[in-house]
Amino acid sequence: MEWEIVNVLYREMTYKRLKANPQLSTDWKKFIKAFKRSGSLKRTLLSQSALFFFLSFTLVPGVYYAKTDGSAVIYASYCMLPLIMALYGTAVTAQYAVSLGLFEPLLSLPVRVGGEYLSVMLLITQLPSVLFLLPPAVALSLKLGPVAGILGLAWALMGAFIGHTLGLLIYDRFGKASGGKFSGLKTAFKAFGILLVMSLFYGLNYLQRYVASHYEALKGVFEKYSMAYPFSVATVEKPLLSLGLLAVYGLVIGAVYVSTVRRLWRRVSEGTATERRGGRARLSLHSPALALALKDFKVATRNTSLLTGLLMPVVVIIPSLAGALKSGSEDSALGFVLAIGWTSAIAIDAVLKIDGRAFEVLHSLPLSLRTFLRGKLITMTAVPVTAGLLAVLGLSLRNLGSLKVFPLALLLPVATAGTTLTIFYWGIKEVALPQTTWKKMLLALLANGLIIGATAGLWYVEWFLSLPFVLLVDALLLWHLSR
């Protein structure tokens, strides 16, 4: 019965998403074809699992060819992947699902903890990321024994569950309507808190790598901090200790999870209005595209779970920034700018989910697709461009040569974000919510990889040659998005 309800909810969410696309809603045959392809939860899980499993083989050499004492440590660092992916997917999709009114029909049913259905639907769609750790777990079992491999996979599942629970907490605590005199300040503190918490994960990974390189000297320190995830994953070498820690994590995170789910259902039952109270309507003097981008950020600031998605490109490149600050060289500054250009595309998921039910309102406005896409381009690039420019200015304090990459910090995120929007909206001629299929995302990543690779190659031939190339890409994309 529970699986049937979750499957129906997923199909309903897919149905509403497809209905928001006028290219499909006016063509019944296309709509049925698209719904059959993306409305099946089983089919979606199988396709995502196959993709993650295929990509996971890139992680095997790091575990298998490491020293025996270091293989568990390296595998532990990989266990951050399902945690971060589950956290991001849960925090962003929870707000989107609730904003569609997906759970309103359940309010009339005798369901005591209907929030579990929201949680299970979100968690199931994130579980394929655990397959990213399956081949590395096999490599771990070949190095340390089958028990270590099984425990390693169990810790990967625990990481996904921790990320999912943290995502629910972000939505429960920060994804609420904000209003009042100091709402902007509150949102700023919430966003800073999210960045701080997620940055701690990278701090743990840095400390973990340091310990791995000084394993013999700091073995006691390593054991002292084995309670902290992902350090705890390295205890797979000691099965009894690892099982005990898994049990403790299960009890603690399970209690937090149950409490959060119950609060979430009470919140869904009470409604999730996000409009600001009070305030006056004002005539906007901005261009339509800029006005749309400002609207997106206002919506995101009222629902911090969406703001998490917009901030994710900055969170992902924190290690690159740390490396650039440590080195201070021009090459490290270039590496940081290339990294932020690469990660700018991942905000597409949050950007497309900001509008939720608002597509009906957008369809009633004299709004063209090109204006809509330019607004979304501003939304996608505002955070990475600002972060990139500020970081390069900071790096230039140590090495003035870093200012050479300043133009790239402005232009490259526009190129990658514009490429992503172009791929997702290819063939769509009206304002709509496109299908966020893994094929489109993979194509966007490959296209952006070519742009970043060409930029880096031209830079190392003659640094100034990369600028006209990126300018040309930006010009072509802006022309395409404006015609």
Buried (B, 14 or more C-beta within 10 A) or exposed (E): EEEEBBBBBBBBBBBBBBBBBBBBBEEEEBBEEBBEBBBBBEEBBEBBBEBBBEEBEEBBEBBBEBEEEBBBBBBBBBBBBBBBBBBBBBBBBBBBBBBBBBBEEBEEEEBEEBBBBBBBBBBBBBBBBBBBBBBBBBBBBBBBBEBBBBBBBBBBBBBBBBBBBBBBBBBBBBBBBBBEEEBEEBBEEBBEBBBEBBBEBBEBBBBBBEBBEEBEEBEEEBBEBBEEBBBBBBBBBBBEBBBEBBEEBBEEBEEBBBEBBBBBBEBBBEEBEBEEEEEEEEEEEEEBBBBBBBBBBBBBBBBBBBBBBBBBBBBBBBBBBBBBBEBBBBBBBBBBBBBBBBBBBBBBBBBBBBBBEBBEEBEEEEBEBBBBBBBBBBBBBBBBBBBBBEBBEBBBEBBEBBBBBBBBBBBBBBBBBBBBBBBBBEEBEBBBBBBBBBEBBEBBBEBBEEBBEBBBEBBEEEBEEBBEBBBEBBEBBBEBBEE
